[in-house]
Each structure stands twice: as structure tokens, then as C-alpha cells.
Amino acid sequence: MNLGGKKILLGVSGGIAAYKSCELLRLLQKKGAEVRVCMTEAATQFVAPLTFASLSKCPVYLKNGAVEARPFQHIDFPRWADMYLVVPATANVIGKFVYGIADDPVSLCFMSCTGPRFIAPAMNVAMFNSPAVKRNLETLRSFENTFVMDSPAGELACGEVGKGRLMEPAEIVEYLEASDAILNETVTLSETKGPVKSCSAQSPAAQFLQETALQDLPAFAHSEATSKRSEPIPQSGEATPSVPRVLITAGRTEEAIDPVRYISNRSSGKTAVAIAATFLANGFDVSVVAGPMEAEFPGAVHVTKIRSACDMHKAVLEQMKNAEVLVHCAAVADYRPKVAATEKIKDSRSQLVLELEPNPNILRDSVAQKRPGQVIIGFALETDHFKEHAAEKLKKSGADALLLNAPVAANSGFGFDEVRYTLIRANSRNAQNAAEVEIPEMKMGSKIDLAQEIVDFSIDKLKNV
Ligand SMILES: Cc1cc2nc3c(=O)[nH]c(=O)nc-3n(C[C@H](O)[C@H](O)[C@H](O)COP(=O)(O)O)c2cc1C
């Protein structure tokens, strides 16, 4: 969305981050937008209304009954605006939005605004994780025309660390500029002033991210996911497809012991889903070769279902010629039973020894088949000596990068939305065998953060082919 000429109503509620709204206002003006401001009473304790009035060159709409200039600002302001931003949104105003309470300028404008409403929650991590706020944000996301931005993790004003920070003003501007894919592209903003418009036509990825369990981090995914591609991405291969294509391996594999038993692992597939949705949101055509998994892919993803590592090996080597990027995210069993019994193995009460043999190395075999310009990213899940093992794996495989992932922290890794990871890039004049490996520090992040890093890396690589 081009912000030039847009009329933006900025609602400021009483959080410590209210001062950042001043910077946001200035950035929006620099983009050519006209901004007016409404504030809760609590917000005026953090920033003087005079500051906003001076910056916006317009009286600020303050608490009911204390109208400075216009008698019907609660209707007037939202009707004037092409969109409404609430930055920061306190836990309190979020609750009011959800329950239809409209007893201050910010919640009143929310209720009477019929255009797009962008909400940037900001609060202490304990408040952010409270059941009430979680539920209210979830409900808010289901409202028409309402977009809840991410509240990233980091150091909070109160000194604690966790989710609940306000997105930086520059990121909010980027988010808005990238929000064409979020807004219904068939409805122009000027049409939003009449009856309530439907905003149901989000991009499939944005919609998916909004619905999925990964949704603790949704708006970040929207903003990042929809913002990155300003330049066309060069394609590798002969027949140039109209959009770049990515093939992702996903889920776990099952190695049959007999018709009813197998060897497997605890991969939920959530990381692959985050990666698929983020590629999708960045305009890629997304295919996956997926073993069994709990998480579900957005409808626009082409899924080939397999069970064993050998099935996955075959499917990947067949399909990789149709992709510019290959991401090996599946948790593939290293070994399989040498012989899978055709009948259920009976309980004989005596010791049973299973002989295992190695599965094919899908990453290495795909690198051996790599086309010039194709980008291949492997995954390494390590529980000890992370860096040494990952560096070794990257060198041996010849991949362009390796996502090192260590599911050892509490509440991270398998089945959780947060993970400890780092992306290790091959220093690749000749990545096939000369990987000089620099290993960035591992960090804790959401699977969406991790996915975005992989997408950014892939796009950079494709651009530099
Ligand atoms: C120093 C201080 C900082 C606060 N920061 C936040 C905050 O970042 N987010 C939040 O939801 N509430 C915060 N609060 C609590 C709100 O100010 C309080 O819930 C208030 O009633 C919100 O009013 P409003 O939603 O009408 O603006 C803070 C309170 C104080 C005293």
C-alpha cells in the first residue's frame, strides 16, 4: 500500500510505548500520509496531547466530553480516515475492542471505524501471555477488517524479556506498506467509508497464518512475509517459470518393523509448515514432500505424502528439478530395519534384536544432483556439540546453508512454536567442497522467524545467481 496521500487515524492508549507513536506519526507523514490522533486518558499520562497536536497540526481527540474542536470526533475522525492504527494497544483497550465497550476515544473510534483497523499490542510478557489477552487477541483477529500486528520478543521497558514489545515504528510502516496482500485487493480504501466492507480476501498464506496454531506470531509473519519481495527473483533452470518454486521436505519418516509397528521420531511438522507458509507469502510456488505429521499446510501448497525415508528420497530426487530452492526440513530416520516383517511380529517373551541399515542421505544426494543456481538448504538437529556437528554436516553435504536447530531449551523444539537455532551459510566460492564455516550465535526465536531467515537467504542467493 502506498501511504502517500492516505488519511490515517492514530489511536494511542496508555502503555509505556506510547512515546514511540510520536516517531510513527512522523514516519507516516514522511511517507506523505496525513495523520490525526485520538488518545485514552491513560495515554495522556505518558505523552502530552500537545505533542501529538503539534506534530499532526490538528487537535487531538481526547476523552469524552472534553472535545477540543469537533463535536462528533468519535464518528468524524474514523469517517475521515482511510485506516485506523492503534499504536500501542494496551491490554485494556484490546479487551474493550473485543467486548464492544466504547467509553474512551480509542475504543469509540475502533467501534465506529468501518475501514481497516491495525492493532499493535504492547505490554509486559506476563500480561501478553495471560489467558484473557491471548483469548482477546484471538477473537480480535477474527473481526472483519481487523489486523493484529506482532508483539515481538525482546527486552521490555519493564526490564523483563519476552514477547509483548511494540513493533518498531519503521517496522509498522513497512507492515502497512506491505499490507496489500492482507487487504482485500478488490476493495479500494476509499470504498471503506461506506457500509462495512468485507476483508476476507487475504492472501492464502496470511489467512493460513492467521488461522494456524503458529498464530502466536501472526502479524510478524504477515508483515515480513508480505513485505520482502520488491525485486523480481531470477530463476534457475531452462524453462523460466512465472514464479520461483520451492520444494520442502516435511514431517517425520516411519520405518516399518512389521505391518503395524515402525521406528520414527517426534517431529510435528510445524517448522515445515511455517517455512511453507512464509515462502508462499513471499510469492513462491510451494511443493512439499511430507512424511506423517500433525501440523497442516495451507491449501495452496502442493503436498506429496510419503511414509519412509526411501519414499522421500525417491520423491525429492524426482521433484527437485522443478524447484529453484530446496529446503530439507524433514526429520528423516537415519536407519531402517533391514527386514520389515510381512506379518505382525508375535510376542514370544524372548529378546528381540532388530538389525538396522542406513537410509539414503537425501541431502547429499540432492546436492549431487543440484543444478547451477539452485539453492539447497539442509537442517541439522543436534543435542550436543551443536556447532562442530553442524559444521561437519554442512561441509560434507555441500549445501548452501544449514539450519542448526537445538531442541534442548525448555518449551522449545518438538511441537512448540519457539526454537533455538542459527542459519549457517557455506562460504561458497565452491560450496560443494570448500565450506569455510562461520557459525553465528544460536538464538531463540519463533518458527516464523526461522522461516523468514530461510526465505530471505534463498531470495538473496537467487538474486545473486
Ligand atoms: C508505568 C506504566 C506502564 C504501563 N505500561 C503498559 C503497557 O505497556 N501495556 C499495557 O497494556 N498496560 C500498561 N500499563 C497499564 C495501563 O496504563 C492501564 O491498564 C490503563 O488503565 C490503560 O488504559 P487505556 O487502555 O485506557 O489506555 C502501564 C501502567 C503503568 C503505570
PDBQT file of the ligand as one rigid body, heavy atoms in Angstrom, charges set to zero:
ROOT
HETATM    1  C1  LIG A 501       4.292   2.845  34.055  1.00  0.00    +0.000 C 
HETATM    2  C2  LIG A 501       3.166   2.059  33.462  1.00  0.00    +0.000 A 
HETATM    3  C3  LIG A 501       3.361   1.422  32.267  1.00  0.00    +0.000 A 
HETATM    4  C4  LIG A 501       2.332   0.688  31.697  1.00  0.00    +0.000 A 
HETATM    5  N1  LIG A 501       2.556   0.056  30.515  1.00  0.00    +0.000 NA
HETATM    6  C5  LIG A 501       1.567  -0.682  29.963  1.00  0.00    +0.000 A 
HETATM    7  C6  LIG A 501       1.783  -1.335  28.729  1.00  0.00    +0.000 A 
HETATM    8  O1  LIG A 501       2.873  -1.263  28.117  1.00  0.00    +0.000 OA
HETATM    9  N2  LIG A 501       0.772  -2.067  28.209  1.00  0.00    +0.000 N 
HETATM   10  C7  LIG A 501      -0.436  -2.176  28.839  1.00  0.00    +0.000 A 
HETATM   11  O2  LIG A 501      -1.296  -2.889  28.313  1.00  0.00    +0.000 OA
HETATM   12  N3  LIG A 501      -0.665  -1.556  30.006  1.00  0.00    +0.000 NA
HETATM   13  C8  LIG A 501       0.292  -0.814  30.583  1.00  0.00    +0.000 A 
HETATM   14  N4  LIG A 501       0.064  -0.171  31.766  1.00  0.00    +0.000 N 
HETATM   15  C9  LIG A 501      -1.254  -0.273  32.375  1.00  0.00    +0.000 C 
HETATM   16  C10 LIG A 501      -2.200   0.682  31.700  1.00  0.00    +0.000 C 
HETATM   17  O3  LIG A 501      -1.714   2.009  31.756  1.00  0.00    +0.000 OA
HETATM   18  C11 LIG A 501      -3.581   0.604  32.376  1.00  0.00    +0.000 C 
HETATM   19  O4  LIG A 501      -4.118  -0.683  32.149  1.00  0.00    +0.000 OA
HETATM   20  C12 LIG A 501      -4.518   1.650  31.875  1.00  0.00    +0.000 C 
HETATM   21  O5  LIG A 501      -5.744   1.513  32.528  1.00  0.00    +0.000 OA
HETATM   22  C13 LIG A 501      -4.724   1.531  30.389  1.00  0.00    +0.000 C 
HETATM   23  O6  LIG A 501      -5.648   2.496  29.983  1.00  0.00    +0.000 OA
HETATM   24  P1  LIG A 501      -6.081   2.669  28.464  1.00  0.00    +0.000 P 
HETATM   25  O7  LIG A 501      -6.179   1.312  27.898  1.00  0.00    +0.000 OA
HETATM   26  O8  LIG A 501      -7.403   3.366  28.559  1.00  0.00    +0.000 OA
HETATM   27  O9  LIG A 501      -5.068   3.499  27.800  1.00  0.00    +0.000 OA
HETATM   28  C14 LIG A 501       1.074   0.582  32.348  1.00  0.00    +0.000 A 
HETATM   29  C15 LIG A 501       0.887   1.235  33.551  1.00  0.00    +0.000 A 
HETATM   30  C16 LIG A 501       1.897   1.974  34.098  1.00  0.00    +0.000 A 
HETATM   31  C17 LIG A 501       1.666   2.680  35.401  1.00  0.00    +0.000 C 
ENDROOT
TORSDOF 0
